Amino acid sequence: MSASRITRRIAATALAAGAVVSAVALPASAQDNDHGRHHQQSRVVISDVQADSPGRDNGSNRSLNAEWVEITNTTRRSVDLDGWTLRDSDGNRYRFEDVRIAGRATIRIHTGVGRDTRTDLYQDRRDYVWGNRTDTATLRDDHGRTVDTESWGRGHHHR
């Protein structure tokens, strides 16, 4: 056998092995990313949820504000959230107005009444939004496209 023929066979074998490894690795990585979340290679994600405020749910503003959702900008650049929405599975909606999230920053959206800051926003509600046992938080951009979701309860895994 000539050297060029051996080289071609080795190259063909290496390419075939690479294709098999790629075919096996792709479904595994796609499966690893599915934990009750919807990912769209977003720059802004729902990074944490505290649906059940600590202590007794007595309806006080303090208790309402201990119920929150955090969103994080994973990039270095700020993102304009004007017109974005955060919803629960019952259709309760919070709309971001005149809000920018800095690069690598996190904003916490509280349920109760308060004064908005760079790091804390308030929905100014008098009732709880997030289900303690099960619910889904959905973040949508200003075009109504789902950016991220986080679900808990009923077999969903909360991070």
N, CA, C and O of each residue as an XYZ file, in Angstrom:
636
protein
N       0.848     -1.186      0.000
C       0.000      0.000      0.000
C       0.884      1.238      0.000
O       1.890      1.290      0.709
N       0.510      2.229     -0.793
C       1.307      3.441     -0.874
C       1.052      4.326      0.345
O       0.033      4.192      1.022
N       1.996      5.234      0.614
C       1.886      6.140      1.764
C       0.683      7.061      1.626
O       0.022      7.362      2.620
N       0.385      7.514      0.406
C      -0.752      8.424      0.222
C      -2.073      7.689      0.452
O      -3.028      8.273      0.963
N      -2.129      6.417      0.079
C      -3.346      5.633      0.298
C      -3.570      5.394      1.794
O      -4.706      5.459      2.263
N      -2.517      5.124      2.534
C      -2.605      4.932      3.991
C      -3.049      6.235      4.652
O      -3.888      6.225      5.553
N      -2.480      7.358      4.199
C      -2.853      8.667      4.755
C      -4.332      8.946      4.519
O      -5.021      9.446      5.408
N      -4.831      8.618      3.303
C      -6.249      8.845      3.005
C      -7.144      7.969      3.884
O      -8.188      8.431      4.346
N      -6.760      6.728      4.120
C      -7.548      5.834      4.972
C      -7.570      6.333      6.418
O      -8.610      6.292      7.076
N      -6.435      6.797      6.903
C      -6.362      7.330      8.268
C      -7.247      8.567      8.385
O      -7.975      8.725      9.365
N      -7.181      9.442      7.385
C      -8.004     10.658      7.394
C      -9.484     10.301      7.351
O     -10.281     10.905      8.070
N      -9.869      9.331      6.521
C     -11.271      8.923      6.427
C     -11.745      8.323      7.747
O     -12.865      8.596      8.179
N     -10.917      7.517      8.390
C     -11.257      6.918      9.675
C     -11.416      7.994     10.744
O     -12.345      7.932     11.549
N     -10.526      8.973     10.759
C     -10.603     10.065     11.735
C     -11.878     10.890     11.522
O     -12.540     11.261     12.491
N     -12.223     11.175     10.276
C     -13.453     11.924      9.986
C     -14.685     11.151     10.428
O     -15.604     11.728     11.010
N     -14.711      9.856     10.158
C     -15.854      9.039     10.566
C     -15.974      8.991     12.085
O     -17.080      9.073     12.620
N     -14.860      8.859     12.778
C     -14.880      8.840     14.246
C     -15.368     10.178     14.789
O     -16.133     10.222     15.752
N     -14.925     11.262     14.171
C     -15.376     12.591     14.598
C     -16.869     12.764     14.415
O     -17.534     13.361     15.262
N     -17.408     12.245     13.309
C     -18.847     12.343     13.068
C     -19.630     11.561     14.117
O     -20.667     12.033     14.583
N     -19.160     10.386     14.495
C     -19.836      9.573     15.517
C     -19.805     10.288     16.860
O     -20.822     10.340     17.552
N     -18.659     10.839     17.240
C     -18.546     11.561     18.503
C     -19.481     12.763     18.506
O     -20.144     13.015     19.512
N     -19.554     13.514     17.402
C     -20.441     14.676     17.319
C     -21.893     14.279     17.442
O     -22.666     14.950     18.125
N     -22.277     13.182     16.782
C     -23.674     12.736     16.825
C     -24.063     12.295     18.228
O     -25.201     12.506     18.648
N     -23.135     11.687     18.957
C     -23.433     11.251     20.320
C     -23.422     12.432     21.282
O     -24.257     12.485     22.185
N     -22.511     13.373     21.117
C     -22.362     14.489     22.052
C     -23.473     15.515     21.913
O     -23.863     16.124     22.908
N     -23.995     15.725     20.713
C     -25.006     16.766     20.514
C     -26.282     16.512     21.306
O     -26.715     17.411     22.027
N     -26.914     15.334     21.215
C     -28.126     15.137     22.015
C     -27.864     15.207     23.512
O     -28.725     15.669     24.261
N     -26.709     14.765     23.962
C     -26.410     14.812     25.394
C     -26.360     16.246     25.888
O     -26.907     16.550     26.948
N     -25.717     17.135     25.141
C     -25.627     18.521     25.592
C     -26.982     19.206     25.515
O     -27.302     20.025     26.376
N     -27.782     18.893     24.510
C     -29.113     19.488     24.420
C     -29.974     19.021     25.586
O     -30.751     19.797     26.142
N     -29.834     17.754     25.954
C     -30.621     17.211     27.058
C     -30.195     17.835     28.383
O     -31.045     18.070     29.242
N     -28.920     18.107     28.574
C     -28.429     18.686     29.822
C     -29.005     20.069     30.081
O     -29.126     20.477     31.236
N     -29.365     20.800     29.026
C     -29.852     22.164     29.194
C     -31.339     22.251     29.470
O     -31.851     23.352     29.670
N     -32.060     21.126     29.489
C     -33.508     21.170     29.658
C     -33.880     20.815     31.093
O     -34.082     19.643     31.410
N     -33.971     21.802     31.945
C     -34.350     21.602     33.348
C     -35.549     22.479     33.679
O     -35.523     23.216     34.665
N     -36.600     22.407     32.865
C     -37.761     23.244     33.103
C     -37.541     24.677     32.648
O     -38.317     25.569     32.990
N     -36.494     24.896     31.887
C     -36.148     26.239     31.418
C     -36.240     26.286     29.906
O     -36.105     25.262     29.237
N     -36.466     27.448     29.381
C     -36.448     27.694     27.948
C     -35.259     28.602     27.688
O     -35.192     29.720     28.199
N     -34.308     28.101     26.874
C     -33.124     28.912     26.580
C     -33.119     29.315     25.126
O     -33.435     28.504     24.256
N     -32.775     30.523     24.857
C     -32.703     31.047     23.507
C     -31.382     31.802     23.362
O     -31.329     32.830     22.687
N     -30.330     31.307     23.982
C     -29.040     31.984     24.017
C     -29.246     33.454     24.333
O     -28.778     34.338     23.615
N     -29.955     33.690     25.418
C     -30.320     35.038     25.802
C     -29.194     35.726     26.561
O     -28.351     35.087     27.190
N     -29.213     37.028     26.478
C     -28.267     37.828     27.245
C     -28.824     38.106     28.631
O     -28.067     38.387     29.560
N     -30.130     38.031     28.777
C     -30.785     38.289     30.052
C     -31.541     37.026     30.452
O     -32.301     36.474     29.657
N     -31.330     36.571     31.689
C     -31.950     35.330     32.153
C     -32.611     35.532     33.509
O     -32.245     36.430     34.267
N     -33.590     34.685     33.801
C     -34.148     34.618     35.148
C     -33.145     33.813     35.959
O     -32.969     32.617     35.728
N     -32.491     34.468     36.904
C     -31.389     33.823     37.619
C     -31.798     33.232     38.962
O     -31.114     32.347     39.475
N     -32.908     33.707     39.545
C     -33.357     33.151     40.827
C     -34.793     33.589     41.080
O     -35.241     34.620     40.580
N     -35.508     32.786     41.867
C     -36.884     33.092     42.236
C     -37.082     32.732     43.703
O     -36.684     31.656     44.149
N     -37.697     33.639     44.440
C     -38.161     33.309     45.796
C     -39.678     33.510     45.768
O     -40.186     34.604     46.014
N     -40.382     32.417     45.460
C     -41.831     32.472     45.297
C     -42.550     32.437     46.642
O     -43.625     33.017     46.795
N     -41.960     31.765     47.597
C     -42.579     31.617     48.919
C     -41.809     32.496     49.897
O     -40.716     32.138     50.337
N     -42.385     33.645     50.233
C     -41.675     34.549     51.137
C     -41.498     33.879     52.501
O     -42.397     33.177     52.965
N     -40.358     34.089     53.138
C     -40.092     33.454     54.431
C     -41.148     33.841     55.473
O     -41.666     34.958     55.458
N     -41.453     32.920     56.360
C     -42.445     33.191     57.407
C     -43.852     32.949     56.900
O     -44.066     32.322     55.862
N     -44.794     33.458     57.654
C     -46.208     33.305     57.325
C     -46.605     34.301     56.231
O     -46.201     35.464     56.276
N     -47.382     33.856     55.263
C     -47.895     34.753     54.227
C     -49.051     35.557     54.811
O     -50.210     35.154     54.713
N     -48.728     36.695     55.420
C     -49.752     37.492     56.103
C     -50.235     38.675     55.262
O     -51.073     39.453     55.719
N     -49.721     38.819     54.049
C     -50.174     39.879     53.159
C     -49.573     41.250     53.437
O     -49.923     42.226     52.774
N     -48.667     41.334     54.416
C     -48.029     42.621     54.693
C     -47.101     42.993     53.538
O     -46.649     42.121     52.796
N     -46.819     44.282     53.388
C     -45.927     44.728     52.325
C     -44.545     44.086     52.483
O     -43.895     43.753     51.492
N     -44.109     43.919     53.712
C     -42.805     43.280     53.959
C     -42.809     41.842     53.433
O     -41.846     41.406     52.803
N     -43.895     41.112     53.692
C     -44.017     39.737     53.208
C     -44.115     39.710     51.686
O     -43.499     38.863     51.039
N     -44.886     40.632     51.111
C     -45.012     40.704     49.654
C     -43.664     40.987     48.989
O     -43.364     40.430     47.933
N     -42.859     41.842     49.597
C     -41.563     42.187     49.014
C     -40.509     41.108     49.220
O     -39.444     41.154     48.604
N     -40.800     40.130     50.089
C     -39.892     38.994     50.256
C     -40.165     37.931     49.188
O     -39.477     36.912     49.131
N     -41.163     38.174     48.349
C     -41.446     37.350     47.178
C     -40.857     38.109     45.992
O     -41.227     39.259     45.755
N     -39.944     37.483     45.240
C     -39.255     38.202     44.171
C     -38.727     37.273     43.086
O     -38.633     36.058     43.256
N     -38.386     37.899     41.967
C     -37.723     37.228     40.848
C     -36.486     38.053     40.516
O     -36.555     39.280     40.447
N     -35.365     37.389     40.313
C     -34.138     38.079     39.901
C     -33.872     37.789     38.429
O     -34.013     36.661     37.957
N     -33.484     38.845     37.719
C     -33.023     38.667     36.346
C     -31.593     39.196     36.267
O     -31.238     40.182     36.913
N     -30.792     38.522     35.466
C     -29.373     38.857     35.351
C     -28.993     39.052     33.891
O     -29.375     38.269     33.020
N     -28.236     40.110     33.644
C     -27.643     40.362     32.337
C     -26.297     39.649     32.326
O     -25.402     40.013     33.090
N     -26.141     38.646     31.477
C     -24.925     37.829     31.472
C     -23.814     38.404     30.593
O     -22.719     37.847     30.526
N     -24.101     39.519     29.920
C     -23.095     40.109     29.041
C     -22.433     41.315     29.701
O     -22.810     41.719     30.801
N     -21.449     41.879     29.021
C     -20.754     43.060     29.535
C     -21.491     44.357     29.216
O     -21.258     45.378     29.862
N     -22.371     44.322     28.231
C     -23.079     45.536     27.789
C     -24.434     45.657     28.461
O     -25.084     44.655     28.757
N     -24.855     46.892     28.699
C     -26.176     47.105     29.293
C     -27.256     46.744     28.275
O     -27.038     46.795     27.064
N     -28.427     46.376     28.799
C     -29.561     45.991     27.962
C     -30.756     46.850     28.362
O     -31.058     46.991     29.547
N     -31.429     47.418     27.373
C     -32.628     48.220     27.595
C     -33.817     47.277     27.745
O     -34.155     46.548     26.812
N     -34.454     47.288     28.921
C     -35.594     46.413     29.194
C     -36.931     47.104     28.971
O     -37.975     46.523     29.270
N     -36.925     48.312     28.460
C     -38.163     49.060     28.261
C     -39.144     48.253     27.403
O     -38.822     47.865     26.280
N     -40.340     48.005     27.939
C     -41.356     47.249     27.230
C     -41.302     45.752     27.458
O     -42.198     45.040     27.005
N     -40.280     45.240     28.148
C     -40.203     43.828     28.467
C     -41.245     43.512     29.530
O     -41.698     44.408     30.242
N     -41.628     42.236     29.643
C     -42.607     41.833     30.658
C     -42.139     40.597     31.407
O     -41.363     39.785     30.905
N     -42.646     40.490     32.631
C     -42.437     39.323     33.476
C     -43.827     38.850     33.879
O     -44.594     39.622     34.456
N     -44.169     37.588     33.585
C     -45.507     37.059     33.855
C     -45.447     35.781     34.655
O     -44.460     35.046     34.627
N     -46.548     35.532     35.382
C     -46.714     34.240     36.029
C     -47.667     33.405     35.179
O     -48.170     33.880     34.161
N     -47.918     32.156     35.596
C     -48.761     31.268     34.795
C     -50.238     31.672     34.828
O     -51.011     31.216     33.987
N     -50.646     32.518     35.783
C     -52.027     33.004     35.840
C     -52.240     34.249     34.985
O     -53.369     34.727     34.880
N     -51.186     34.787     34.372
C     -51.314     35.952     33.507
C     -51.023     37.275     34.186
O     -51.126     38.322     33.546
N     -50.656     37.262     35.484
C     -50.248     38.515     36.134
C     -48.989     39.001     35.432
O     -48.063     38.227     35.190
N     -48.962     40.296     35.105
C     -47.866     40.818     34.292
C     -47.261     42.062     34.922
O     -47.966     42.949     35.402
N     -45.929     42.102     34.906
C     -45.188     43.301     35.290
C     -44.487     43.791     34.030
O     -43.814     43.015     33.351
N     -44.640     45.074     33.717
C     -44.007     45.656     32.525
C     -42.865     46.577     32.949
O     -43.049     47.472     33.773
N     -41.686     46.347     32.378
C     -40.524     47.184     32.650
C     -40.663     48.482     31.865
O     -40.892     48.464     30.656
N     -40.524     49.609     32.562
C     -40.589     50.912     31.901
C     -39.363     51.735     32.280
O     -39.046     51.903     33.457
N     -38.681     52.244     31.257
C     -37.473     53.055     31.464
C     -36.457     52.350     32.357
O     -35.932     52.946     33.298
N     -36.180     51.078     32.062
C     -35.233     50.296     32.863
C     -34.111     49.803     31.966
O     -34.357     49.226     30.906
N     -32.890     50.032     32.393
C     -31.695     49.458     31.757
C     -31.013     48.606     32.810
O     -30.911     48.994     33.973
N     -30.549     47.439     32.388
C     -29.784     46.583     33.288
C     -28.336     46.619     32.817
O     -28.031     46.318     31.663
N     -27.462     46.989     33.727
C     -26.042     47.104     33.399
C     -25.460     45.730     33.063
O     -26.045     44.698     33.391
N     -24.313     45.734     32.413
C     -23.617     44.491     32.111
C     -23.233     43.758     33.383
O     -22.779     44.362     34.355
N     -23.422     42.438     33.359
C     -23.092     41.559     34.489
C     -23.831     41.959     35.777
O     -23.341     41.709     36.879
N     -25.001     42.574     35.635
C     -25.775     43.044     36.792
C     -27.023     42.191     36.982
O     -27.471     41.501     36.066
N     -27.573     42.256     38.188
C     -28.801     41.555     38.544
C     -29.798     42.549     39.111
O     -29.437     43.422     39.900
N     -31.052     42.414     38.706
C     -32.141     43.226     39.231
C     -33.149     42.290     39.887
O     -33.489     41.242     39.337
N     -33.620     42.679     41.062
C     -34.623     41.898     41.787
C     -35.969     42.610     41.668
O     -36.090     43.790     41.998
N     -36.983     41.875     41.192
C     -38.322     42.437     41.027
C     -39.199     41.907     42.164
O     -39.557     40.730     42.191
N     -39.539     42.798     43.104
C     -40.346     42.457     44.279
C     -41.829     42.592     43.941
O     -42.198     43.353     43.046
N     -42.664     41.863     44.647
C     -44.104     41.895     44.395
C     -44.769     43.132     44.993
O     -45.650     43.713     44.360
N     -44.374     43.546     46.185
C     -45.059     44.612     46.919
C     -44.724     46.018     46.455
O     -44.226     46.234     45.350
N     -45.014     46.966     47.338
C     -44.838     48.385     47.060
C     -43.465     48.843     47.536
O     -43.001     48.421     48.596
N     -42.817     49.700     46.761
C     -41.516     50.229     47.147
C     -41.028     51.247     46.140
O     -41.701     51.536     45.151
N     -39.856     51.786     46.402
C     -39.241     52.780     45.517
C     -38.175     52.077     44.673
O     -37.244     51.472     45.204
N     -38.330     52.170     43.349
C     -37.403     51.512     42.428
C     -35.993     52.083     42.555
O     -35.810     53.287     42.733
N     -35.004     51.200     42.462
C     -33.584     51.573     42.434
C     -32.937     50.845     41.255
O     -33.626     50.172     40.489
N     -31.629     50.978     41.111
C     -30.903     50.272     40.045
C     -30.950     48.764     40.241
O     -30.892     48.013     39.267
N     -31.056     48.307     41.494
C     -30.984     46.873     41.782
C     -32.307     46.258     42.237
O     -32.431     45.034     42.271
N     -33.287     47.073     42.582
C     -34.567     46.570     43.074
C     -35.723     47.318     42.415
O     -35.773     48.548     42.429
N     -36.640     46.561     41.842
C     -37.847     47.124     41.249
C     -39.048     46.568     42.007
O     -38.976     45.482     42.582
N     -40.147     47.310     42.007
C     -41.341     46.916     42.760
C     -42.553     46.912     41.848
O     -42.765     47.848     41.078
N     -43.356     45.843     41.940
C     -44.561     45.719     41.129
C     -45.713     46.546     41.703
O     -46.708     46.780     41.017
N     -45.583     46.991     42.962
C     -46.608     47.792     43.637
C     -47.949     47.064     43.731
O     -49.006     47.662     43.530
N     -47.892     45.770     44.036
C     -49.097     44.953     44.191
C     -49.454     44.802     45.668
O     -48.604     44.944     46.547
N     -50.698     44.517     45.914
C     -51.197     44.288     47.275
C     -51.508     42.812     47.528
O     -51.927     42.444     48.625
N     -51.302     41.962     46.508
C     -51.538     40.526     46.618
C     -50.323     39.773     46.083
O     -49.569     40.295     45.262
N     -50.143     38.543     46.556
C     -49.044     37.699     46.095
C     -49.239     37.342     44.615
O     -50.367     37.219     44.139
N     -48.134     37.180     43.906
C     -48.179     36.820     42.488
C     -47.742     35.375     42.285
O     -48.435     34.603     41.621
N     -46.609     35.008     42.847
C     -45.980     33.728     42.540
C     -46.530     32.620     43.417
O     -46.621     32.765     44.636
N     -46.900     31.502     42.785
C     -47.404     30.342     43.521
C     -46.299     29.720     44.349
O     -45.204     29.474     43.844
N     -46.579     29.463     45.624
C     -45.574     28.871     46.503
C     -45.191     27.461     46.065
O     -44.020     27.086     46.121
N     -46.169     26.688     45.632
C     -45.914     25.277     45.306
C     -45.565     25.040     43.842
O     -44.730     24.191     43.529
N     -46.198     25.782     42.951
C     -45.950     25.593     41.522
C     -46.292     26.874     40.769
O     -47.276     27.544     41.083
N     -45.489     27.205     39.792
C     -45.735     28.378     38.960
C     -44.651     28.418     37.884
O     -43.719     27.613     37.888
N     -44.789     29.357     36.978
C     -43.783     29.597     35.950
C     -43.612     31.096     35.782
O     -44.588     31.825     35.601
N     -42.376     31.551     35.843
C     -42.043     32.947     35.560
C     -41.553     32.993     34.116
O     -40.671     32.229     33.722
N     -42.138     33.899     33.332
C     -41.763     34.030     31.926
C     -41.326     35.463     31.654
O     -42.069     36.409     31.918
N     -40.130     35.615     31.130
C     -39.581     36.914     30.764
C     -39.676     37.045     29.246
O     -39.168     36.201     28.508
N     -40.342     38.130     28.782
C     -40.490     38.370     27.346
C     -39.901     39.728     27.000
O     -39.961     40.669     27.791
N     -39.329     39.814     25.795
C     -38.768     41.092     25.347
C     -39.874     42.006     24.843
O     -41.052     41.654     24.898
N     -39.490     43.184     24.351
C     -40.468     44.179     23.922
C     -41.198     43.799     22.633
O     -42.105     44.513     22.207
N     -40.815     42.687     22.008
C     -41.515     42.166     20.830
C     -42.396     40.974     21.194
O     -43.004     40.355     20.321
N     -42.463     40.654     22.500
C     -43.294     39.541     22.961
C     -42.642     38.178     22.834
O     -43.288     37.157     23.073
N     -41.360     38.147     22.457
C     -40.651     36.869     22.337
C     -40.193     36.402     23.714
O     -39.691     37.197     24.509
N     -40.364     35.123     23.995
C     -39.910     34.557     25.260
C     -38.395     34.566     25.289
O     -37.733     34.027     24.402
N     -37.855     35.199     26.340
C     -36.413     35.297     26.524
C     -35.941     34.190     27.455
O     -34.908     33.567     27.209
N     -36.702     33.939     28.537
C     -36.348     32.892     29.492
C     -37.573     32.537     30.316
O     -38.486     33.349     30.470
N     -37.589     31.321     30.844
C     -38.633     30.889     31.772
C     -37.995     30.128     32.918
O     -36.923     29.540     32.776
N     -38.665     30.150     34.044
C     -38.248     29.358     35.209
C     -39.523     28.791     35.810
O     -40.444     29.537     36.142
N     -39.577     27.473     35.949
C     -40.737     26.793     36.528
C     -40.340     26.053     37.786
O     -39.194     25.631     37.936
N     -41.304     25.897     38.700
C     -41.077     25.123     39.917
C     -42.352     24.374     40.259
O     -43.448     24.749     39.843
N     -42.184     23.299     41.031
C     -43.314     22.457     41.406
C     -43.667     21.489     40.291
O     -43.126     21.571     39.188
N     -44.595     20.556     40.591
C     -45.080     19.566     39.613
C     -43.966     18.963     38.776
O     -44.065     18.920     37.550
N     -42.916     18.500     39.419
C     -41.839     17.821     38.704
C     -40.782     18.729     38.120
O     -39.779     18.242     37.597
N     -40.976     20.048     38.192
C     -39.956     20.977     37.697
C     -38.887     21.148     38.760
O     -39.164     21.063     39.957
N     -37.690     21.385     38.322
C     -36.571     21.577     39.243
C     -36.252     23.059     39.371
O     -35.937     23.707     38.373
N     -36.327     23.600     40.562
C     -35.946     24.987     40.809
C     -34.464     25.017     41.127
O     -33.981     24.213     41.924
N     -33.734     25.943     40.505
C     -32.285     26.017     40.720
C     -31.976     26.594     42.051
O     -30.806     26.733     42.407
